[in-house]
């Protein structure tokens, strides 16, 4: 127990020291805001997944998210009929209090309760090593969804919220940048078969990762 407390204390102290350093060294400078291609121009050229519709986001949600660019779309697997929802929120800076809202917090707030949680590795085209992402199974009444999500910035994929905050601070100091993106994929569970839904979600991530990467700053 004491070791756990020491670990938590060390993490908190590290975060505080890094935030203080960022405030002194990074935030005193004018931030470099990288250029990026608008997300509404994103196109997925896939033999399997096709665009079904663009999802409109209401003003109230936009005001809460405060993202600088958003994408919300539904795709369908032509072979299986599976649906996958892709949501991307891009933030050009986090210095003004804007930051991604973790699905871990947002989903329960909208009535979806997590029943399983963890992380999985996904091998994606163009990457030497698998990317590590969050995997959630959430339920709302009789409905279940598989949720995969991660944070992406500077050609880096991050699953841990804690690690994402640390990288924000270190990138502010080293590169004078704090831009980041939240990428989330949702696939409904059919007939209680969560593994099949996870496989469909993984397949979609493998199809979308490389083309989406062209629209997020490196």
C-alpha positions in Angstrom: 0.0 0.0 0.0 2.8 2.4 0.9 4.4 1.7 -2.5 1.2 2.6 -4.3 1.0 5.8 -2.4 4.6 6.6 -3.1 3.9 6.0 -6.8 0.9 8.2 -6.8 2.7 10.9 -4.9 5.6 10.7 -7.3 3.3 11.1 -10.3 1.6 14.1 -8.8 4.9 15.7 -7.9 6.2 15.0 -11.4 3.1 16.6 -13.0 3.3 19.7 -10.7 7.0 20.2 -11.5 6.5 19.8 -15.2 3.6 22.2 -15.2 5.6 24.7 -13.3 8.5 24.3 -15.8 6.1 24.7 -18.7 4.6 27.8 -17.3 8.0 29.4 -16.9 9.7 28.2 -20.1 6.9 27.4 -22.6 3.9 29.6 -21.8 6.0 32.8 -21.8 6.6 32.4 -25.5 4.2 32.9 -28.4 3.1 29.4 -29.3 3.8 27.8 -32.7 0.5 26.6 -34.2 1.1 24.1 -36.9 -0.9 24.0 -40.1 -3.2 21.1 -40.8 -5.6 20.0 -43.5 -9.2 20.6 -42.6 -10.9 17.4 -41.3 -14.0 17.9 -43.5 -11.7 17.2 -46.5 -10.8 13.8 -45.1 -11.6 11.0 -47.5 -11.3 7.2 -46.8 -10.3 5.3 -49.9 -11.2 1.7 -48.8 -12.5 -1.3 -50.6 -14.3 -2.4 -47.4 -15.5 0.6 -45.5 -17.7 3.2 -47.2 -19.1 6.5 -45.9 -22.8 6.4 -44.9 -23.3 9.9 -43.5 -21.7 12.9 -41.9 -23.0 13.4 -38.3 -24.1 17.0 -37.4 -22.9 18.2 -34.0 -25.2 20.5 -32.2 -24.1 24.0 -31.0 -24.3 23.1 -27.3 -21.9 20.1 -27.8 -19.6 22.3 -29.9 -19.5 24.9 -27.1 -18.6 22.2 -24.6 -15.9 20.5 -26.8 -14.3 23.8 -27.9 -12.3 21.9 -30.5 -10.7 23.9 -33.4 -11.7 21.2 -35.9 -14.1 18.3 -35.8 -15.0 15.2 -37.8 -18.0 12.9 -37.0 -19.0 10.3 -39.6 -20.6 6.9 -39.9 -19.0 4.2 -42.1 -20.3 0.8 -43.1 -18.4 -2.4 -43.9 -19.7 -3.5 -47.3 -19.0 -7.2 -46.5 -20.5 -7.5 -43.0 -22.9 -4.6 -42.8 -21.2 -3.5 -39.6 -21.3 0.2 -38.8 -18.5 2.2 -37.3 -18.6 5.8 -36.1 -15.5 7.9 -36.4 -15.0 11.0 -34.3 -12.0 13.2 -34.4 -11.5 16.4 -32.4 -8.4 18.5 -33.1 -7.1 21.2 -30.8 -4.4 23.6 -32.1 -3.5 24.7 -28.6 -4.2 23.7 -25.0 -2.9 26.8 -23.4 -6.2 28.6 -23.3 -7.9 25.9 -21.3 -9.1 23.9 -24.3 -8.3 20.2 -24.2 -9.8 16.9 -25.3 -12.7 15.5 -23.2 -11.9 11.9 -22.3 -14.6 9.4 -23.5 -14.0 7.7 -20.1 -15.7 10.8 -18.5 -18.1 11.8 -21.3 -19.7 8.4 -22.0 -21.0 7.9 -18.4 -22.4 11.4 -18.5 -24.5 10.5 -21.5 -25.9 7.4 -19.9 -23.4 4.8 -21.2 -21.8 2.8 -18.4 -18.5 1.0 -18.9 -18.7 -2.8 -18.3 -15.1 -3.6 -19.5 -12.0 -1.5 -19.9 -8.4 -1.9 -20.9 -6.0 -1.3 -23.7 -5.2 -3.3 -26.9 -2.4 -3.2 -29.5 -3.3 -2.8 -33.1 -0.9 -3.3 -36.0 -1.6 -0.6 -38.6 -0.2 -0.1 -42.1 2.8 2.1 -42.3 3.8 1.7 -38.6 6.7 -0.5 -37.6 5.2 -1.1 -34.1 1.6 -1.6 -33.1 -0.3 1.4 -31.8 -1.7 1.0 -28.2 -5.3 2.3 -27.8 -8.0 2.3 -25.1 -10.7 -0.3 -25.4 -14.0 0.1 -23.7 -17.2 -2.0 -23.7 -20.1 0.3 -22.7 -23.8 -0.4 -22.1 -26.9 1.7 -22.2 -29.9 -0.5 -21.3 -29.9 -3.5 -23.6 -27.5 -1.8 -26.1 -23.7 -2.3 -26.0 -20.9 -0.6 -27.9 -17.2 -1.2 -28.4 -15.2 2.1 -28.0 -11.6 2.4 -29.1 -9.9 5.8 -28.6 -6.5 7.4 -28.3 -4.8 10.8 -28.3 -2.6 11.6 -31.3 0.0 14.4 -31.7 3.4 14.9 -33.3 3.1 11.5 -35.0 2.6 9.9 -31.6 -0.3 7.7 -30.4 -1.1 7.8 -26.7 -3.6 5.8 -24.8 -3.0 7.0 -21.2 -4.6 10.3 -20.2 -1.8 10.8 -17.7 0.9 10.3 -20.4 -1.0 12.6 -22.8 -0.9 15.4 -20.2 2.8 14.9 -19.6 3.6 15.0 -23.3 1.6 18.2 -23.6 3.9 19.8 -21.1 7.1 18.5 -22.5 6.1 19.3 -26.0 5.3 22.9 -24.9 8.8 23.2 -23.5 10.7 21.5 -26.3 8.7 22.4 -29.4 6.6 25.3 -28.3 3.5 23.4 -29.3 0.5 21.9 -27.4 -1.7 20.8 -30.3 -3.3 17.4 -30.0 -6.2 15.3 -31.3 -8.7 12.8 -29.8 -9.6 9.9 -32.1 -12.6 7.7 -31.2 -14.2 4.7 -33.0 -17.5 3.2 -31.9 -18.9 -0.1 -33.2 -22.3 -1.5 -31.9 -22.3 -5.0 -30.4 -24.7 -7.3 -32.1 -26.2 -10.3 -30.4 -24.0 -10.0 -27.4 -20.9 -10.9 -29.5 -18.4 -8.3 -28.1 -15.4 -10.0 -29.7 -16.9 -9.7 -33.2 -17.5 -6.0 -32.5 -13.9 -5.5 -31.3 -12.6 -7.2 -34.5 -14.8 -4.9 -36.6 -13.5 -1.8 -34.7 -9.9 -3.0 -35.1 -10.4 -3.5 -38.8 -11.8 0.0 -39.2 -8.9 1.5 -37.3 -6.5 -0.3 -39.6 -8.3 1.1 -42.6 -8.6 4.7 -41.3 -5.3 5.3 -39.4 -2.9 6.0 -42.3 -5.2 8.3 -44.3 -6.3 10.2 -41.2 -2.6 10.7 -40.3 -2.3 13.0 -43.3 -4.8 15.4 -41.7 -3.2 15.7 -38.3 0.0 17.8 -37.8 3.2 15.8 -37.2 
